[in-house]
């Protein structure tokens, strides 16, 4: 009897082993039994990388274990999900929820690499500034200059964010800062000198100020008295070299010059150009034939960059604005607000992308071009994007459209979200169109002349708003500082 019992027990264990082992192997390989289809299916997964990193993950309302944090890429993966549709919700204390309806596929991970949860309450700090009209932050965000409104002329002041100190750099009743919103003050590469577009005795000029006040204020026209400077930029390498254009009598063309503050001399770089821009090693300029050329920063070794001309109508040839990423990627807003893009990728693309463009901005990696105008924002993908969500080269997507004007548009630091201002609110919207694009309020503002900017390197959002009848500068951290995983 005992022998028969042992034999039966053996066969029972054998059968259980034979049945459960394949099931265990199937399970370990990601297979799950679909009770509806009555078959085994290869499961999928969800991968999330978020800011902040400490989040709660809910799938169809059920909280998931998130202990398996990938330290290398700071992501969370939820495995073993049957193919199908799910509701994915991410939460964190002090932040707005992030929620989308998603689809999980067999044997594939559905990935969200740029999830951003917006803080529920921004904590802006006010700087000791007053009557602010414009402001311009240094690249390190350690200092800023701002224009203070006066009954006559303009005061230009320096604010040191580290020292919390205010210093007046310039004041003159006969000199006023340019009221053209497209013109900005520019810091040189050492963050010591500031180039300011001004009107002096009702004539266009550029005022050079020393942030340390070791040198007296200097006007560009004092170095180049025969010329009438129209646009000016610092050299990215030599701290006292300035490139500028001067108008010609014939139409809207200009000559491009290099001015040396040290040598007090002027060098002609190119004649009869429409627009110019500067990269780290080259000067790019669009000639009257609408073909792009470049030289080195000394103005030598002129080369043709584009083989064909940009499609610019005669009416759009004046006041062109050009931004160059490299030899293969350039964008021009013409005088009649057409956006013309040259993108030499898998194909050599040069076309008018849209009309009514007001502003453009490349992503840091040059794979996307953000552009906007009036009440809408769009993005053009300049390279194939093989990470989810996938995009194609030269594909254009409208990101958002409102019935009222949009302003203060710029990239968030991951270049997958965009800040913008609309009807008293600063908002941020993601580029990921799966299910829907999440658009969240960041803060409210009061001023009709609201101004803002974002330092993506240091993660600081600056803005000008009215409080207690004063126009002050405020700033706060985005993303919030959260310790080890702060990005």
C-alpha positions as CSV (number, residue, x, y, z in Angstrom):
1,X,0.0,0.0,0.0
2,X,2.8,2.3,0.9
3,X,4.5,1.5,-2.4
4,X,1.4,2.3,-4.4
5,X,0.9,5.6,-2.4
6,X,4.5,6.6,-3.2
7,X,4.0,5.8,-6.8
8,X,0.8,7.8,-7.1
9,X,2.4,10.7,-5.3
10,X,5.4,10.6,-7.7
11,X,3.1,10.7,-10.7
12,X,1.0,13.5,-9.3
13,X,4.2,15.6,-8.7
14,X,5.4,14.7,-12.1
15,X,2.2,15.8,-13.8
16,X,2.2,19.0,-11.8
17,X,5.8,19.7,-12.7
18,X,5.1,18.9,-16.4
19,X,2.1,21.3,-16.4
20,X,3.6,24.2,-14.3
21,X,7.1,24.3,-15.7
22,X,6.0,25.4,-19.2
23,X,3.6,27.9,-17.5
24,X,6.4,29.3,-15.4
25,X,8.7,29.5,-18.5
26,X,5.9,31.2,-20.4
27,X,5.3,33.6,-17.6
28,X,9.0,34.4,-17.2
29,X,9.2,35.1,-21.0
30,X,6.4,37.6,-20.7
31,X,3.4,35.4,-21.8
32,X,0.0,35.8,-20.2
33,X,-3.2,33.8,-20.6
34,X,-5.9,35.9,-22.3
35,X,-9.2,34.6,-20.7
36,X,-11.3,36.2,-23.4
37,X,-9.4,34.8,-26.4
38,X,-8.5,31.5,-24.5
39,X,-4.9,31.7,-25.7
40,X,-1.5,32.7,-24.3
41,X,-0.3,36.1,-25.5
42,X,3.1,37.8,-25.3
43,X,2.6,40.6,-22.7
44,X,3.8,44.2,-23.1
45,X,5.0,46.8,-20.6
46,X,5.0,50.5,-19.9
47,X,8.1,52.6,-19.3
48,X,8.0,56.0,-17.7
49,X,10.7,58.6,-17.1
50,X,9.4,61.6,-15.2
51,X,10.2,64.9,-13.6
52,X,10.0,64.6,-10.6
53,X,11.2,61.0,-10.5
54,X,9.4,60.1,-7.3
55,X,5.9,59.3,-8.6
56,X,2.9,57.0,-8.0
57,X,1.8,55.0,-11.0
58,X,-1.8,54.0,-11.5
59,X,-3.0,51.7,-14.2
60,X,-6.8,51.6,-14.6
61,X,-7.0,53.2,-11.2
62,X,-4.9,50.5,-9.5
63,X,-1.6,51.7,-7.9
64,X,1.4,49.8,-9.2
65,X,4.6,48.8,-7.4
66,X,7.4,51.1,-8.5
67,X,10.3,49.7,-6.6
68,X,12.2,48.6,-9.7
69,X,13.6,52.0,-10.5
70,X,16.2,51.9,-13.3
71,X,19.1,53.9,-11.8
72,X,20.9,54.3,-15.1
73,X,18.2,56.2,-17.0
74,X,15.9,57.0,-14.0
75,X,12.9,55.3,-15.4
76,X,10.1,53.0,-14.1
77,X,8.9,49.9,-16.0
78,X,5.7,48.1,-15.4
79,X,5.9,44.6,-16.9
80,X,3.4,41.8,-17.6
81,X,0.6,43.8,-19.1
82,X,-1.8,42.0,-21.5
83,X,-2.1,43.8,-24.9
84,X,-4.9,46.3,-24.9
85,X,-6.0,49.8,-23.8
86,X,-5.3,51.2,-20.3
87,X,-5.6,54.4,-18.4
88,X,-2.2,55.5,-17.1
89,X,-2.2,58.1,-14.3
90,X,0.9,59.5,-12.6
91,X,0.8,61.5,-9.4
92,X,3.2,63.1,-6.9
93,X,2.5,65.2,-3.9
94,X,2.5,68.9,-4.7
95,X,2.1,68.3,-8.5
96,X,-0.7,68.2,-10.9
97,X,-1.6,64.7,-12.1
98,X,-0.5,63.4,-15.5
99,X,-3.0,61.2,-17.2
100,X,-3.4,59.6,-20.7
101,X,-5.3,56.7,-22.2
102,X,-2.7,54.4,-23.8
103,X,-2.3,51.3,-25.8
104,X,0.0,48.4,-24.9
105,X,1.2,46.0,-27.6
106,X,2.4,42.4,-27.5
107,X,6.1,42.1,-26.8
108,X,6.7,45.9,-26.9
109,X,7.2,48.5,-24.2
110,X,5.0,51.6,-24.5
111,X,7.4,54.4,-23.6
112,X,7.1,57.9,-22.1
113,X,10.5,59.3,-21.8
114,X,9.7,63.0,-21.1
115,X,6.8,63.1,-18.6
116,X,6.6,66.4,-16.7
117,X,4.4,66.9,-13.7
118,X,3.7,70.6,-13.2
119,X,4.1,71.9,-9.6
120,X,0.7,73.0,-8.2
121,X,2.1,76.2,-6.7
122,X,5.0,78.0,-8.2
123,X,7.0,79.9,-5.6
124,X,8.4,83.0,-7.4
125,X,10.9,85.3,-5.7
126,X,10.8,89.0,-6.4
127,X,14.1,90.8,-7.3
128,X,14.8,94.3,-6.0
129,X,13.9,96.0,-9.3
130,X,11.3,98.7,-10.2
131,X,9.7,100.2,-13.3
132,X,11.1,97.4,-15.4
133,X,10.4,97.7,-19.2
134,X,12.8,95.0,-20.5
135,X,15.4,92.6,-19.0
136,X,18.2,90.4,-20.3
137,X,19.7,87.6,-18.3
138,X,23.4,86.7,-18.6
139,X,24.1,83.1,-19.9
140,X,25.0,81.9,-16.4
141,X,21.9,83.6,-14.8
142,X,24.2,85.2,-12.3
143,X,23.4,88.7,-13.5
144,X,20.8,90.6,-15.5
145,X,20.5,94.0,-17.0
146,X,17.1,95.7,-17.2
147,X,15.7,98.9,-18.7
148,X,13.9,101.2,-16.2
149,X,11.2,103.5,-17.6
150,X,11.9,107.2,-17.1
151,X,9.9,110.3,-18.2
152,X,12.8,111.0,-20.7
153,X,15.3,108.5,-22.0
154,X,16.0,105.2,-20.3
155,X,18.0,104.0,-17.3
156,X,19.9,100.7,-17.8
157,X,20.6,98.9,-14.5
158,X,22.6,95.9,-13.5
159,X,21.2,93.4,-11.0
160,X,23.6,90.8,-9.4
161,X,21.5,87.8,-8.4
162,X,24.3,86.3,-6.2
163,X,25.0,89.5,-4.3
164,X,21.3,90.8,-4.4
165,X,22.7,94.2,-5.5
166,X,21.4,96.8,-8.0
167,X,23.8,99.2,-9.9
168,X,23.0,101.9,-12.4
169,X,25.1,101.4,-15.5
170,X,23.7,104.2,-17.7
171,X,21.3,107.1,-17.7
172,X,20.8,109.8,-20.4
173,X,17.7,111.8,-21.3
174,X,18.7,111.8,-25.0
175,X,19.2,108.0,-25.2
176,X,16.4,105.5,-25.1
177,X,16.3,101.7,-25.4
178,X,14.9,100.4,-28.7
179,X,11.1,99.7,-28.5
180,X,11.4,96.9,-31.0
181,X,10.5,93.8,-29.2
182,X,12.6,91.7,-31.6
183,X,15.8,93.5,-30.5
184,X,17.5,92.4,-27.4
185,X,20.5,93.4,-25.3
186,X,23.3,90.8,-25.7
187,X,26.0,89.7,-23.2
188,X,29.5,89.0,-24.6
189,X,31.2,85.6,-24.1
190,X,32.9,86.7,-20.8
191,X,29.6,88.1,-19.5
192,X,31.4,91.4,-18.9
193,X,30.1,93.6,-21.7
194,X,26.5,94.2,-22.8
195,X,25.5,95.4,-26.3
196,X,22.3,97.5,-26.1
197,X,20.2,98.6,-29.1
198,X,19.3,102.2,-28.5
199,X,18.2,105.4,-30.1
200,X,20.5,108.4,-29.5
201,X,19.2,111.8,-30.4
202,X,16.5,109.8,-32.4
203,X,19.1,107.9,-34.4
204,X,19.7,104.1,-34.2
205,X,22.9,103.1,-32.4
206,X,24.3,100.4,-30.1
207,X,25.5,101.2,-26.5
208,X,28.3,99.1,-25.1
209,X,28.3,98.9,-21.2
210,X,30.8,97.3,-18.9
211,X,29.1,95.3,-16.2
212,X,32.0,95.8,-13.8
213,X,32.1,99.6,-14.7
214,X,35.8,99.4,-15.5
215,X,35.2,101.2,-18.8
216,X,33.1,104.2,-19.8
217,X,29.9,103.7,-21.9
218,X,30.7,103.5,-25.6
219,X,28.5,103.9,-28.6
220,X,29.2,101.7,-31.7
221,X,28.9,104.8,-33.9
222,X,31.9,106.3,-32.1
223,X,34.1,103.5,-33.5
224,X,32.4,103.5,-36.9
225,X,31.4,107.2,-37.4
226,X,30.7,106.9,-41.2
227,X,28.3,104.0,-40.7
228,X,24.7,103.7,-39.4
229,X,24.6,100.5,-37.4
230,X,21.4,98.6,-38.0
231,X,21.9,95.1,-36.4
232,X,24.8,94.1,-34.1
233,X,26.1,90.9,-32.5
234,X,29.0,89.9,-30.3
235,X,31.7,87.5,-31.5
236,X,31.3,84.2,-29.8
237,X,35.1,84.0,-29.3
238,X,36.7,87.4,-29.0
239,X,35.2,89.4,-26.2
240,X,35.7,92.8,-27.9
241,X,34.7,92.1,-31.5
242,X,31.3,93.2,-32.8
243,X,29.6,92.3,-36.1
244,X,27.2,94.8,-37.4
245,X,25.2,95.7,-40.6
246,X,24.9,99.1,-42.0
247,X,22.2,100.1,-44.5
248,X,22.8,101.0,-48.2
249,X,21.0,103.6,-50.3
250,X,19.9,100.8,-52.7
251,X,16.9,99.1,-51.4
252,X,16.9,96.9,-48.3
253,X,20.4,95.5,-48.7
254,X,23.2,96.0,-46.1
255,X,26.9,95.6,-45.7
256,X,28.3,93.4,-43.0
257,X,31.2,94.6,-40.9
258,X,33.5,93.5,-38.1
259,X,34.3,96.2,-35.5
260,X,37.2,95.7,-33.0
261,X,36.8,97.6,-29.8
262,X,40.5,97.1,-29.0
263,X,41.9,98.1,-32.3
264,X,39.2,100.7,-33.0
265,X,39.0,99.6,-36.7
266,X,36.4,98.3,-39.1
267,X,36.7,95.4,-41.5
268,X,34.2,94.8,-44.3
269,X,33.1,91.1,-44.4
270,X,30.5,91.1,-47.2
271,X,28.4,93.5,-49.3
272,X,24.7,93.6,-50.2
273,X,23.3,91.0,-47.7
274,X,19.8,90.6,-46.4
275,X,20.5,89.0,-43.0
276,X,23.2,87.3,-40.9
277,X,23.7,85.0,-38.0
278,X,26.7,83.7,-36.0
279,X,27.6,80.2,-34.9
280,X,30.5,79.2,-32.6
281,X,32.9,79.2,-35.5
282,X,31.3,80.9,-38.5
283,X,29.4,83.9,-39.7
284,X,26.5,83.1,-42.0
285,X,24.9,85.7,-44.3
286,X,22.2,85.7,-46.9
287,X,23.2,87.6,-50.0
288,X,20.9,89.5,-52.4
289,X,20.6,86.4,-54.6
290,X,19.0,84.6,-51.6
291,X,21.8,82.1,-51.4
292,X,23.5,81.5,-48.0
293,X,27.3,82.0,-47.5
294,X,29.7,81.7,-44.6
295,X,33.1,82.8,-43.5
296,X,35.2,82.2,-40.5
297,X,34.9,84.6,-37.6
298,X,37.6,86.8,-39.0
299,X,35.6,87.3,-42.2
300,X,37.9,85.2,-44.3
301,X,37.4,82.1,-46.5
302,X,34.0,82.8,-47.9
303,X,32.1,79.6,-48.9
304,X,28.7,79.0,-50.5
305,X,26.5,77.0,-48.1
306,X,23.2,76.4,-50.0
307,X,23.2,75.2,-53.6
308,X,19.9,76.9,-54.4
309,X,18.3,80.1,-53.4
310,X,15.8,80.5,-50.6
311,X,12.2,81.2,-52.0
312,X,11.9,84.8,-50.8
313,X,9.5,87.1,-52.6
314,X,10.5,90.7,-53.3
315,X,8.1,91.9,-50.7
316,X,9.8,89.7,-48.1
317,X,13.3,90.7,-48.8
318,X,13.4,93.5,-46.3
319,X,14.0,93.0,-42.6
320,X,14.7,89.2,-42.8
321,X,15.5,87.4,-39.6
322,X,17.6,84.4,-39.9
323,X,18.6,81.7,-37.3
324,X,21.3,79.2,-38.3
325,X,21.9,75.9,-36.5
326,X,24.6,74.6,-38.8
327,X,25.4,74.2,-42.5
328,X,22.4,71.9,-42.9
329,X,19.7,73.7,-40.9
330,X,18.6,77.3,-41.2
331,X,15.3,79.1,-40.8
332,X,14.4,82.6,-42.1
333,X,11.4,84.8,-41.3
334,X,11.0,87.1,-44.2
335,X,9.8,90.7,-44.1
336,X,6.2,89.5,-45.0
337,X,6.4,86.9,-42.2
338,X,6.8,83.8,-44.3
339,X,8.9,81.0,-42.6
340,X,11.4,79.5,-45.0
341,X,13.3,76.5,-43.8
342,X,16.4,74.8,-45.3
343,X,16.9,71.3,-44.0
344,X,19.6,69.1,-45.6
345,X,18.8,65.7,-44.1
346,X,17.9,62.6,-46.0
347,X,16.6,65.1,-48.6
348,X,17.6,68.6,-49.4
349,X,14.5,70.5,-48.3
350,X,14.1,74.3,-48.9
351,X,10.5,75.5,-48.7
352,X,8.1,78.0,-47.3
353,X,6.7,76.2,-44.2
354,X,4.0,78.7,-43.1
355,X,2.8,82.2,-43.3
356,X,2.4,84.7,-40.5
357,X,5.4,83.5,-38.5
358,X,6.5,85.7,-35.5
359,X,9.2,83.6,-33.9
360,X,11.4,80.6,-34.3
361,X,13.7,78.5,-32.1
362,X,15.8,75.4,-32.7
363,X,16.0,72.6,-30.1
364,X,19.4,72.2,-28.6
365,X,20.1,69.1,-30.6
366,X,18.9,70.6,-33.9
367,X,16.3,67.9,-34.5
368,X,13.2,70.2,-34.0
369,X,12.2,73.7,-35.0
370,X,9.6,75.5,-32.9
371,X,7.7,78.3,-34.6
372,X,4.7,80.4,-33.8
373,X,2.6,83.3,-34.9
374,X,-0.7,85.0,-33.9
375,X,-2.6,82.4,-31.9
376,X,-0.9,79.1,-32.7
377,X,2.3,77.1,-32.1
378,X,3.8,74.4,-34.3
379,X,6.9,72.3,-34.5
380,X,8.8,70.9,-37.5
381,X,10.9,67.7,-37.0
382,X,14.2,68.1,-38.9
383,X,15.4,64.5,-38.4
384,X,13.6,61.1,-38.1
385,X,12.7,60.4,-34.5
386,X,13.0,56.7,-33.7
387,X,12.1,57.0,-30.0
388,X,8.4,56.9,-29.0
389,X,6.4,58.8,-30.2
390,X,8.0,58.4,-33.6
391,X,8.2,61.3,-36.1
392,X,9.4,61.7,-39.6
393,X,11.9,64.2,-41.1
394,X,10.2,67.4,-42.3
395,X,6.9,66.5,-40.6
396,X,5.1,69.6,-39.2
397,X,2.6,69.3,-36.3
398,X,0.4,72.0,-34.9
399,X,0.9,71.9,-31.1
400,X,-1.8,74.3,-29.9
401,X,-4.2,76.9,-31.3
402,X,-6.2,79.5,-29.3
403,X,-8.8,82.1,-30.2
404,X,-6.7,84.8,-28.5
405,X,-3.0,85.8,-29.1
406,X,-0.1,83.7,-27.8
407,X,3.2,85.2,-26.7
408,X,6.4,84.4,-24.8
409,X,7.0,81.1,-26.5
410,X,10.1,79.0,-25.8
411,X,11.3,75.4,-25.2
412,X,11.4,73.7,-21.8
413,X,14.7,72.1,-21.1
414,X,13.7,68.6,-22.4
415,X,12.7,70.1,-25.8
416,X,9.5,68.0,-25.6
417,X,7.5,70.7,-23.8
418,X,6.8,74.3,-24.7
419,X,6.1,77.3,-22.5
420,X,3.8,80.1,-23.7
421,X,1.6,82.9,-22.3
422,X,-2.1,83.4,-23.1
423,X,-4.8,85.6,-21.4
424,X,-3.2,86.0,-18.0
425,X,-1.6,82.5,-17.7
426,X,1.7,81.0,-18.4
427,X,1.1,77.4,-19.7
428,X,3.2,74.5,-20.6
429,X,2.2,71.9,-23.2
430,X,3.8,68.6,-24.3
431,X,4.6,67.5,-27.9
432,X,3.4,63.9,-27.4
433,X,0.1,63.7,-29.2
434,X,-0.8,60.2,-28.1
435,X,-4.3,60.4,-26.7
436,X,-4.0,64.1,-26.2
437,X,-1.4,66.8,-25.5
438,X,-1.4,67.7,-21.9
439,X,-1.6,71.5,-21.4
440,X,-1.2,72.8,-17.8
441,X,-1.2,76.2,-16.1
442,X,2.1,77.2,-14.5
443,X,1.3,80.6,-13.1
444,X,-1.1,83.6,-13.3
445,X,0.1,87.1,-14.3
446,X,-1.5,90.6,-14.2
447,X,0.4,92.8,-16.6
448,X,-0.7,93.5,-20.1
449,X,3.0,93.9,-21.0
450,X,4.0,90.5,-19.6
451,X,7.5,89.4,-20.4
452,X,9.2,86.1,-19.6
453,X,12.2,83.9,-20.5
454,X,13.6,80.5,-19.5
455,X,17.1,79.5,-18.7
456,X,17.1,75.9,-19.7
457,X,20.6,75.1,-18.5
458,X,20.0,76.3,-14.9
459,X,16.2,75.6,-14.9
460,X,15.2,79.2,-14.0
461,X,12.0,80.9,-15.2
462,X,12.2,84.7,-15.2
463,X,9.3,87.1,-15.8
464,X,8.2,90.7,-15.4
465,X,4.8,91.4,-13.8
466,X,3.0,94.1,-11.9
467,X,2.6,93.9,-8.2
468,X,1.5,96.7,-5.9
469,X,1.6,99.1,-8.9
470,X,5.3,98.2,-9.6
471,X,6.7,96.3,-12.6
472,X,9.2,93.9,-11.0
473,X,11.3,90.9,-12.1
474,X,10.4,87.5,-10.5
475,X,12.0,84.1,-10.9
476,X,11.5,80.5,-9.8
477,X,13.0,77.1,-10.4
478,X,11.5,74.8,-13.1
479,X,11.8,71.9,-12.5
480,X,11.8,72.3,-8.7
481,X,15.0,71.2,-7.0
482,X,14.4,67.7,-5.7
483,X,17.8,66.4,-4.6
484,X,19.6,63.4,-6.2
485,X,17.4,63.2,-9.3
486,X,17.3,67.0,-9.9
487,X,17.8,67.7,-13.6
